[in-house]
Amino acid sequence: GQPAVIGGAGRAAGPAGAKGGAAGGSGSGGIGPTSTEVASQTGLAQSDNARYTQVSQEGTNSQTGVQLASQVAQLADQVRTGKLSKEWADNLTIFQQNSPGATARQMLEKYAQQLKTMATQNATTDSSRNQIDAGMPDPTKMTPDAVKQAAQYVGGIFGMRGARQSYADQYIKNNKGSAMGLQGPDNEFMRAADPNVFAYKGLPPGQERQDFLKAHGLTTPAKQQEF
């Protein structure tokens, strides 16, 4: 569901280009851009650069976030069944060295808190923070199944951030190293981006993907195709 990468070179002329092609076109008598055009061009360039900085900040720890979200989902599944793998049993033993008598659920709470910290520390907008808050797993209030689904969703947010970063990097590469014009394509990317799609794509093909679709009510071919 992502839009194709847009080579933005054609957008780099900005408002000055709209006057008659390149800066210094017919709108300014051929003697160079007006001061208003220069100010407008500069403002757009600053906004585009600021957008790239925002995208980069959110994408910084995306891969680590995907991995941590996967761990939280995995642990939630094991807490539900009451059967810890050797790796998680060993982790619980280490956890209990500092917290004697701690349970697997309490360890899950710790990992979920780490996930929230990682997700929110690089969020750059209220919208981004709200998306995290709305989807964040909370083992103190949720069932293990709900924690698993929430962790997968947050992992999808991290995956989306990483893909957005890659999309912006490719745009700049296609645009001769300039972020000019980035905001429009970035807005298009975010309108089409769905964390659940990234969460699904992050799962290995097979049972885990089938369980994901079932948990989200996507049980018919038509619904799955729409998803």
Disulfide bonds with the S-S distance in Angstrom:
none
